[in-house]
């Protein structure tokens, strides 16, 4: 049982003990708390499984669209002064254009870095 269910039981018992509600209303409150505590996990699981299936269908659809599209490979050479965040900035701009970076090589002096 979750903590909210325990608090609901506690509140219902206190209110009934104070004489603010009758036995019939108390039984209805207890039933509502029990029902929601028992049904909620199954409902949540159902929704999560359904969402996962929908995501898988969407991914399959996108993969099919990519398979039907033409692949074009470009080689881009950028000569500029080194600066922090340059690669991140370029890769973000490529992502904004829906381009996929297959390979990236950065040269700094005699060092090569391959991504």
N, C-alpha and C positions, 0 to 999 in steps of 0.2 A: 504494500500500500504506500502511496506517496504521502509526503508531508501535508499537502493541501487537503487530502482526504481525512487525515488524522485531525487536522484543525477543524474541518467541517463537522466531524463527529463530536469533537470537544465542544464546539460552539452550540451545536444542537442539544447536547446533554445539559449544558449550563442554562440555556434558554428554557428548556423543558423543566429543569429543576427550579428555576425562578418562577415557574407558573405562567410564562408568557405565551406558551403554545400548548395545545392539547396533544393527546396521545396519537391521534390520527395524523396531524401535521408532522409530528416527530417521526412517525413511521414513514411518511412520504419523503422527508428529508434524508433519512437513513437509506431508503431505497434509492433515491437519486444519487447519493454519494457512492454507494456500492455499485450501482449500474455504470456510472461514469468511470469509476476506477477499474472496473472489469472490461468495459468495452473500449475505452480509449487506446490501450496498447494495440489491440487488433486493428482498430481504425487507422491508427498512425502507420502501422506496418503495411496495410493495404495501400495507403496513399504513397508511401515511399517506394513500394514495389512498382506501382503504376507509373510514378514519375521516372523511375529508372528505365522501365520499358520504353517510355516515350523518348527519353534521351537516346537510348540505343537505336530506336527507329530513325530519329533525326540524324544521328551519326552515320547510319547506313545510307540514308538518303543523300547526305552531303558527300560521302565517299563515292556513291554512284555518280553524282554530278561531276566530281573531280575526275573520275575515270572517263567520263564522256567528254571532258574538255581537253584541249590541246595543251601539251606541255611545251613551254618555251624557256630556254636557259639563256641568261644574260651574264656577261662578265662586266663588272663595274670596278673601275680603278679610281680611287680617290686619293689625290695627292694634296696634303695639307699639313699644316703644323700640328704636332700632337697636342691634344688637350683632353682633360678629364671628361668622360661621358660621351665621347665622340661615337664610339661603337654603339652604345646604348641608344643614342639619338638616331643614328642611321638605321638601326634595326627596328626601332619604333616607327620610323617613317615608312619603312618597307612593309611592316605589319599593317599600317594604316591604309596602304595601297593593296592589301590582300596579296602580298608577295611573300614567298617562302624563301628564306636564306638557306641554301643547301650547304654551302661551305663558305667560311670567311677566313681570310689570312691577314693578319696584321703584321707589319714589319716596322720595327723600331731599331734603327741602327743595324746591327748584325743579327738581331733576334727576330725569329718568326713565331707567331702565335697562331695556331689553327683552331677554329671553333667548329 
